[in-house]
Amino acid sequence: MLKLIIGNKAYSSWSLRGWLAVKQSGLTFEEITVPMFDEEWERRREGQEFAPSGGKVPILWDDKAVIWDSLAIVEWLADKTDRDRFWPKDEVARGMARSMAAEMHSSYENLRRECPMHLRKRFPPRELSENVRAELVRIFELWAQARARHGGGGPYLFGTFGAVDIMFAPVVMRFVTYSIPVPRFAAAYMDAMLAHPWLQEWLEAAQEEPWVIEKYEEAAAAQ
């Protein structure tokens, strides 16, 4: 059985991606939540479970194989199951989807920093920096292009739920948490994402978590 180690569901955006990827694979897995930065976290970081990742989550153990990056987890599971579960069948759409997933994986540092993921809070609209506003424009452009060119088969970016939606799921959550205004087409996409049963499951679990990490609370409230 696969074993997925994740951090707090309320705060860990990368854990959300890894968890959604395993759910999308359809494979049975053991889920282990390790509260970030507490005693258990520090203890596990010193052991073999965390060693390959350098102490970061998510970490997927598949027998002796260890995969510790969210996009790598997507690719591992796509190879292990069926790539069509994760990526569009059409070659042109697949190229765009791969590019969008990779850009999400490596970009938007300002949005990440100024709007850290926090699933137990809702903040009123706030003044965002010019850098964040530029990143929002880019995200909406990508979403619009994907929906217009390849989204005819369903409500998600490329029609059916897949790897790109997995990668952008924490962005959807940030838009909700910080009451960020979005275009109408983006709101429709976000509604579809928020209604997805897996995201509903994750959100419900996040509300029930007993752990509070003060530095994340302060960072979210201070922006």
Secondary structure as UniProt FT lines:
FT   STRAND          2..6
FT   TURN            9..11
FT   HELIX           13..25
FT   STRAND          29..33
FT   TURN            36..37
FT   HELIX           39..45
FT   TURN            48..50
FT   HELIX           51..53
FT   STRAND          59..62
FT   TURN            63..64
FT   STRAND          65..67
FT   HELIX           70..80
FT   HELIX           83..85
FT   HELIX           91..106
FT   HELIX           109..114
FT   TURN            119..120
FT   HELIX           130..150
FT   TURN            152..153
FT   TURN            157..158
FT   HELIX           163..177
FT   TURN            178..179
FT   HELIX           184..195
FT   HELIX           197..208
FT   HELIX           214..222
//
